[in-house]
Amino acid sequence: MLDINVNELRAAASTLRAGDKILLSGRVYTARDAAHARMVRSLEKGESLPFEIKDAVIYYAGPTPQKNGLAIGSCGPTTSSRMDVYTPRLLDLGLLAMIGKGIRSRDVTETQIRNKALYFCAIGGAGAIAASHIKSAEVIAYPDLGCEAIRLLEFDRFPLFVGTDIYGKSIYDR
């Protein structure tokens, strides 16, 4: 299993292949469908996004409230296809990687290839275990969305699989 920091991810992207296991550390943002819709509306109005999208990693998760001395409550992945309508726009602006679960649309995969972006899969149903790999969590935008607010997380060796590599190969290909 390869240890990778978010700051090293762009350089490592060409060596990662679908199915590879990694441990990701560094700054990651949460955003689900409601936050994605709001970000795209902001872009359409000519407004800036609440965080720098270039080389960012977005985790499709809606964490539960903090408990048991952890930085965050349960924080498992949500179904990625719900973000597919918004994702190509963000990838074209420099989004480096997404984390979720499930297959992506052909449009997302083609945009990933064009932008040399990655899609990682986190293990669904293990949100409490995932939370133990998050060192800090801070709401940075859209607090009115509750669990879907955008958060800045600090990952510490968060276990992931490369779901789709920059060449378009996917663990879901048969």
C-alpha positions in Angstrom: 0.0 0.0 0.0 1.4 3.4 -1.0 1.4 6.3 1.4 0.6 9.6 -0.5 0.2 13.1 0.6 -2.4 15.3 -1.2 0.5 17.6 -2.1 2.3 14.8 -3.9 -0.8 13.4 -5.7 -0.5 15.3 -9.0 3.1 13.9 -9.4 2.0 10.4 -8.4 -1.1 10.3 -10.6 0.6 8.9 -13.7 1.9 5.9 -11.7 -1.4 5.0 -10.1 -3.6 2.3 -11.7 -7.2 1.3 -11.2 -7.3 -1.1 -8.2 -4.1 0.2 -6.5 -4.5 0.7 -2.7 -3.2 3.9 -1.2 -3.2 5.7 2.2 -4.0 9.3 1.6 -2.9 12.1 4.0 -3.5 15.9 3.8 -6.2 18.4 3.2 -9.5 17.1 1.6 -12.9 18.9 1.2 -16.3 17.3 1.7 -19.1 18.1 -0.7 -22.2 16.3 -1.7 -25.0 17.1 -4.2 -26.4 20.2 -2.5 -22.9 21.8 -2.2 -22.0 20.9 -5.7 -25.2 22.5 -7.0 -24.5 25.6 -5.1 -20.8 25.7 -6.3 -21.9 25.4 -9.9 -24.6 28.2 -9.5 -21.9 30.4 -8.0 -19.6 29.8 -11.0 -22.5 30.6 -13.4 -23.0 33.9 -11.6 -19.2 34.6 -11.9 -18.6 34.2 -8.2 -15.6 32.4 -6.8 -15.8 29.0 -5.1 -15.4 28.7 -1.3 -12.0 27.0 -1.7 -9.3 26.7 -4.3 -10.5 24.0 -6.7 -7.1 23.6 -8.6 -5.4 20.4 -7.3 -8.1 20.0 -4.7 -9.5 16.6 -3.6 -13.3 16.4 -2.8 -14.7 13.6 -0.6 -18.3 12.9 -1.3 -19.4 12.6 2.3 -21.9 14.1 4.7 -20.4 13.4 8.1 -22.4 13.0 11.3 -21.6 15.2 14.3 -18.4 14.7 16.2 -18.4 12.1 19.0 -16.1 9.9 21.2 -13.3 12.4 21.1 -12.8 12.1 17.4 -12.6 15.1 15.0 -15.8 14.0 13.3 -18.6 11.5 13.5 -19.2 8.7 11.0 -17.8 9.8 7.6 -18.3 7.2 5.0 -18.6 7.8 1.2 -21.8 8.6 -0.6 -22.8 7.5 -4.1 -20.6 9.4 -6.6 -23.0 9.3 -9.6 -25.2 11.9 -7.8 -22.4 14.4 -8.5 -21.8 13.4 -12.1 -23.8 16.3 -13.6 -21.5 18.8 -11.8 -18.2 17.1 -11.9 -17.0 17.8 -15.4 -17.1 21.6 -14.8 -15.0 21.2 -11.6 -12.6 18.9 -13.3 -12.1 21.4 -16.1 -11.2 24.0 -13.4 -8.5 21.8 -12.0 -10.1 19.5 -9.5 -7.5 16.7 -9.0 -9.4 13.9 -7.4 -12.7 12.8 -6.0 -13.5 10.2 -3.4 -16.7 8.3 -3.2 -18.3 4.9 -4.0 -19.8 3.5 -7.2 -19.3 3.8 -10.9 -19.0 7.2 -12.7 -20.6 8.3 -15.9 -18.8 8.2 -19.3 -18.8 12.0 -19.3 -17.0 12.1 -16.0 -14.4 9.5 -17.1 -13.7 11.3 -20.3 -13.2 14.6 -18.4 -10.9 12.8 -16.0 -8.8 11.5 -18.8 -8.6 15.0 -20.4 -7.6 16.6 -17.1 -5.5 13.7 -15.7 -7.7 13.5 -12.6 -8.3 10.5 -10.3 -11.3 8.9 -8.8 -10.8 7.0 -5.5 -13.2 4.6 -3.9 -13.6 4.5 -0.2 -15.2 1.5 1.5 -18.9 2.0 2.0 -20.5 1.1 5.3 -17.3 1.8 7.3 -18.0 5.4 8.2 -17.0 5.0 11.8 -13.6 3.5 10.8 -13.1 6.2 8.2 -13.6 8.8 10.9 -10.6 7.5 12.8 -8.4 8.6 9.8 -9.6 12.2 10.0 -7.5 14.4 12.2 -9.5 17.6 12.0 -12.8 18.9 10.5 -13.9 22.4 10.0 -17.1 23.8 8.2 -15.8 26.3 5.7 -18.9 27.0 3.5 -22.6 26.6 3.3 -23.3 25.8 7.0 -27.0 26.0 6.3 -26.7 22.6 4.5 -26.0 20.8 7.8 -24.2 17.5 7.1 -23.8 18.6 3.5 -21.9 21.8 4.3 -18.4 21.9 2.8 -15.8 20.9 5.4 -12.1 21.0 5.3 -10.7 17.7 6.6 -7.2 16.6 7.5 -6.7 13.0 6.4 -4.2 10.8 8.1 -3.4 7.7 6.1 -7.0 7.4 4.9 -7.4 4.0 3.1 -8.6 4.2 -0.6 -8.6 2.3 -3.8 -7.9 3.9 -7.2 -11.4 3.6 -8.7 -10.6 5.2 -12.1 -7.0 6.2 -13.1 -6.0 9.1 -15.3 -6.1 6.7 -18.3 -9.8 5.9 -17.9 -9.3 2.4 -16.5 -11.8 1.6 -13.8 -12.2 -1.1 -11.2 -15.8 -1.4 -12.5 -14.7 -2.4 -16.0 -15.5 -6.0 -16.7 
